[in-house]
């Protein structure tokens, strides 16, 4: 979602998706694919990926969806603690967790996608500041 929005805005900034416990064979749920497709975003190239040292070295900010994920990142990569944040807090949308829609209804996936859309807009606003 971030990459599509950044590209539309003409920004060079890019994001990479990964998880702290991702199963590499895991596929994105159809309900999330549909929520993103309604926003004009293709998920065809998306593959599950575990966070690793290479990715932590590459990124300027590691944005965790939940407090638990942030704690796992801090435990695994203490040398990168200054760039590990909770997504909603970093975006100025509160300090809570992004609700996990896994195993829930299509409406839960749509709500998560809508909140992510707000977060992406806030991130892009940060990128556009001189």
QUIPE-V375711 format. One record per residue. SS is DSSP state (H for helix, E for strand, L for the rest). PHI is phi as a letter, one per 40 degrees, with the letter a starting at -180 (none if undefined). Layout:
ss->SS phi->PHI
ss->SS phi->PHI
//
This chain:
ss->L phi->none
ss->H phi->c
ss->H phi->c
ss->H phi->c
ss->H phi->c
ss->H phi->c
ss->H phi->c
ss->H phi->c
ss->L phi->c
ss->L phi->g
ss->L phi->c
ss->L phi->c
ss->L phi->d
ss->L phi->b
ss->L phi->b
ss->L phi->b
ss->L phi->c
ss->L phi->a
ss->E phi->b
ss->L phi->c
ss->L phi->a
ss->L phi->c
ss->L phi->c
ss->L phi->c
ss->L phi->c
ss->L phi->c
ss->L phi->b
ss->L phi->c
ss->L phi->c
ss->H phi->d
ss->H phi->c
ss->H phi->c
ss->H phi->d
ss->H phi->c
ss->H phi->c
ss->H phi->c
ss->H phi->c
ss->L phi->c
ss->L phi->c
ss->L phi->g
ss->L phi->b
ss->L phi->c
ss->L phi->b
ss->L phi->d
ss->L phi->c
ss->L phi->c
ss->L phi->b
ss->L phi->c
ss->L phi->a
ss->E phi->c
ss->L phi->c
ss->L phi->a
ss->H phi->c
ss->H phi->d
ss->H phi->c
ss->H phi->c
ss->H phi->c
ss->H phi->c
ss->L phi->c
ss->L phi->c
ss->L phi->a
ss->E phi->c
ss->E phi->b
ss->E phi->c
ss->L phi->c
ss->L phi->b
ss->H phi->c
ss->H phi->c
ss->H phi->c
ss->H phi->c
ss->H phi->c
ss->H phi->c
ss->H phi->c
ss->H phi->c
ss->H phi->c
ss->H phi->c
ss->L phi->b
ss->H phi->c
ss->H phi->c
ss->H phi->b
ss->H phi->d
ss->H phi->c
ss->H phi->b
ss->E phi->b
ss->E phi->b
ss->E phi->c
ss->H phi->d
ss->H phi->c
ss->H phi->c
ss->H phi->d
ss->L phi->c
ss->L phi->g
ss->L phi->b
ss->L phi->h
ss->L phi->b
ss->L phi->c
ss->L phi->c
ss->L phi->c
ss->L phi->d
ss->L phi->c
ss->L phi->c
ss->L phi->d
ss->L phi->g
ss->L phi->b
ss->L phi->c
ss->H phi->c
ss->H phi->c
ss->H phi->c
ss->H phi->c
ss->H phi->c
ss->H phi->c
ss->H phi->c
ss->H phi->c
ss->H phi->c
ss->H phi->c
ss->H phi->c
ss->H phi->c
ss->H phi->c
ss->H phi->c
ss->H phi->c
ss->H phi->d
ss->H phi->c
ss->H phi->c
ss->H phi->c
ss->H phi->c
ss->H phi->c
ss->H phi->c
ss->H phi->c
ss->L phi->c
ss->L phi->c
//
